[in-house]
Amino acid sequence: LHCTRPLCLGRRRLSSDAHMRVRTPFRCSPHPCEYEIAFVSDVEGDLDYFNRWVAGSRCVAYTGSDEAALTLTHARAYFVYGGDVPDHGRGSEQLLRLLVGLKRAFPRRVALLVGNRDLNKLRLTSECAPSDLARPHWSIPAPHWDPSAPTLSQHLEQVAAARGGGATAASCDCAAERLRWMYENTLGCPATFEARRAELAALRSVGSATGDNGGGGGGGGGGGGGGGGRGGGGGG
């Protein structure tokens, strides 16, 4: 967005389509531009898309060819991230680090809004804590907002049946499987567990990230967001 009056965004209808981005400049007045405001939202871990957006931005750029950090391109540049950092793509953690780094570098000219996909990951700080993981799996109910979702015990029984060899729900109960169940059945992002596994494997330069206790499946979380993206994000 390119604004010719200080912080005057004017009125423009934004599509709810997650792939619709405002790229076309609009003018509030014929006077010389005083501020430029770059805006993007609902990237949802799609780092390739974000890199293409940065390449076309007049306000935001990478500081080097390694694409390890962002900067604002001039003293009149501002940046607003409209929300939903993680979930669908395999770049959630990298995107989050880029955005937080930019905010720390320009605290007064960068705004990171929080969306549903960012907020609902706050549950992980409590539901993946040792005290909560110690709860018996059969005591954890299905999400009340989705009557069709399985309970944790039902999920573990399905895992045990797939593993065979005398596996039981209790023997399959671990932090990774609880996290997988949360992503798939309570957070509205069934592909996130495997996407995060692949991202962590790439970041750690290993063939694959393990999916059992202490392993690399899951995570995610974010500092951005306003509003919906490619589908809902589950209740908390």
C-alpha positions in Angstrom: 0.0 0.0 0.0 1.4 3.4 -0.9 0.0 6.3 1.0 0.5 10.0 0.2 -0.9 11.4 3.5 0.7 10.3 6.8 -0.7 6.9 7.8 -3.9 7.5 5.9 -4.9 4.1 4.5 -8.1 5.2 2.8 -10.8 2.6 2.0 -10.3 -0.5 0.0 -12.2 -3.8 0.0 -9.9 -6.8 0.7 -10.9 -10.2 -0.4 -11.1 -13.0 2.2 -9.2 -15.2 -0.3 -5.8 -16.0 1.4 -4.0 -15.7 -2.0 -5.4 -12.2 -2.7 -2.7 -9.6 -1.9 -3.0 -5.9 -2.3 -0.2 -5.0 -4.6 -1.5 -2.1 -6.6 -0.6 1.4 -5.3 -3.5 3.8 -4.6 -3.3 7.5 -4.1 -5.0 9.5 -1.3 -3.9 12.9 -2.7 -1.8 14.3 -5.5 0.9 15.4 -3.1 4.3 13.8 -3.0 4.4 10.6 -1.0 5.3 11.0 2.6 5.0 7.3 3.8 4.9 3.9 2.2 3.1 1.1 4.0 3.8 -2.5 3.0 1.1 -5.1 4.0 0.9 -8.8 3.7 -1.1 -11.4 5.5 -2.0 -15.1 5.8 1.3 -16.4 4.5 0.8 -19.5 6.7 4.3 -20.9 6.4 4.5 -20.5 2.6 8.1 -19.1 2.5 8.3 -19.3 -1.3 5.3 -17.0 -1.6 6.7 -14.6 1.0 10.0 -14.4 -0.8 8.2 -13.5 -4.0 6.2 -10.9 -2.1 9.5 -9.4 -0.7 11.0 -9.3 -4.2 8.2 -7.1 -5.4 8.0 -4.9 -2.3 9.3 -1.3 -2.3 9.4 -1.2 1.5 10.8 -4.6 2.7 13.9 -6.4 1.5 16.4 -9.0 2.5 19.7 -7.7 3.9 21.7 -10.2 2.0 21.7 -13.0 -0.6 21.2 -15.6 2.1 17.7 -14.3 2.9 18.5 -14.6 6.7 17.2 -11.2 7.8 14.8 -8.4 6.6 15.1 -4.7 6.6 13.0 -1.6 5.6 14.3 0.0 2.5 14.0 3.7 3.4 13.2 6.0 6.2 9.6 6.5 5.1 8.8 2.7 4.9 6.5 1.0 7.3 5.4 -2.7 7.4 2.3 -4.4 8.7 1.9 -8.1 8.9 -1.8 -8.9 9.0 -1.6 -12.3 10.7 -1.5 -16.1 10.5 2.2 -16.9 10.3 2.2 -20.8 10.6 0.5 -23.9 9.4 0.2 -24.9 5.8 3.7 -24.4 4.4 7.1 -25.7 5.5 8.5 -22.3 6.5 6.6 -21.4 9.6 9.6 -21.1 12.0 11.7 -19.3 9.4 9.0 -16.8 8.6 8.4 -16.2 12.3 12.1 -15.5 12.9 12.2 -13.1 9.9 9.2 -11.1 11.1 10.3 -10.9 14.8 13.8 -9.9 13.6 12.3 -7.1 11.5 10.2 -5.9 14.4 13.2 -5.8 16.8 15.2 -3.8 14.2 12.4 -1.3 13.6 10.0 -1.4 16.6 8.2 1.8 15.8 7.7 1.1 12.1 6.7 -2.6 12.1 3.4 -3.9 13.3 2.8 -7.7 13.7 -0.9 -8.4 14.2 -2.1 -11.7 15.7 -4.6 -14.0 14.0 -6.4 -17.1 14.8 -3.7 -19.4 13.6 -1.2 -17.6 15.9 -3.4 -17.3 18.9 -4.5 -20.9 19.0 -0.9 -22.1 19.2 -0.7 -20.5 22.7 -2.5 -23.7 23.9 0.8 -25.6 23.3 2.5 -23.8 26.2 0.0 -25.5 28.6 -1.2 -28.6 26.8 2.3 -29.8 26.0 3.7 -28.9 29.4 4.9 -31.9 31.5 2.0 -31.5 34.0 -0.6 -31.8 31.3 1.2 -34.6 29.4 1.0 -36.5 32.7 -2.8 -36.6 32.5 -4.2 -40.0 31.5 -5.1 -40.0 27.8 -8.6 -41.3 28.6 -9.3 -38.2 30.7 -8.9 -35.7 27.8 -12.1 -35.1 25.9 -12.7 -34.4 22.3 -13.0 -30.7 21.3 -16.4 -29.5 22.2 -16.7 -27.4 19.0 -16.4 -30.4 16.7 -18.7 -33.3 17.6 -17.2 -35.4 14.9 -13.6 -35.2 16.2 -12.1 -38.2 18.0 -11.0 -38.1 21.5 -7.3 -38.5 22.3 -7.9 -42.1 23.3 -9.6 -42.9 20.0 -6.8 -41.3 18.1 -4.2 -43.4 20.0 -6.3 -46.6 19.4 -6.1 -45.9 15.7 -2.4 -45.4 15.9 -2.0 -48.6 17.8 -4.0 -50.5 15.3 -1.9 -49.1 12.4 1.3 -50.1 14.2 0.2 -53.6 15.1 2.6 -55.9 17.0 0.6 -55.7 20.2 0.7 -51.9 20.4 -1.9 -50.3 22.7 -3.2 -46.8 23.2 -1.1 -46.5 26.3 2.1 -47.6 24.6 1.5 -45.1 21.8 0.8 -42.3 24.2 3.6 -39.7 23.9 4.1 -36.0 23.4 4.4 -36.3 19.6 1.1 -38.2 19.2 -0.7 -35.8 21.5 0.6 -32.9 19.4 -0.4 -34.7 16.2 -3.9 -35.2 17.6 -4.2 -31.5 18.6 -3.1 -30.3 15.1 -5.3 -32.7 13.2 -8.4 -32.6 15.3 -8.5 -29.5 17.5 -6.5 -26.7 15.7 -7.8 -27.0 12.1 -4.4 -27.7 10.6 -4.1 -31.4 9.8 -1.0 -31.0 7.6 1.0 -28.9 10.1 2.6 -31.8 12.0 4.3 -33.2 8.9 5.1 -29.8 7.6 6.9 -28.9 10.8 8.7 -32.3 10.8 10.0 -31.5 7.3 11.0 -27.9 8.2 12.9 -29.0 11.3 14.7 -31.8 9.4 15.8 -29.2 6.8 16.9 -26.7 9.4 18.9 -29.3 11.3 20.3 -30.7 8.0 19.2 -34.2 8.8 17.4 -36.8 6.7 14.2 -36.7 8.8 13.1 -35.5 12.2 11.9 -38.1 14.6 8.2 -38.1 15.5 8.3 -39.7 19.0 9.0 -38.1 22.4 11.6 -35.4 22.3 11.5 -35.4 18.5 10.9 -32.8 15.9 7.3 -33.2 14.9 5.1 -30.2 15.7 5.8 -26.9 17.1 4.7 -23.9 15.2 3.3 -20.8 16.6 3.4 -17.3 15.6 3.6 -13.7 16.1 1.4 -12.4 13.4 -2.0 -12.3 12.4 -5.4 -10.7 11.9 -8.2 -12.7 10.7 -8.9 -15.7 8.7 -6.9 -17.4 6.1 -7.1 -20.7 4.2 -9.7 -22.2 6.5 -10.5 -21.9 10.2 -8.1 -22.4 13.0 -10.1 -24.2 15.7 -11.1 -23.1 19.1 -9.0 -22.8 22.2 
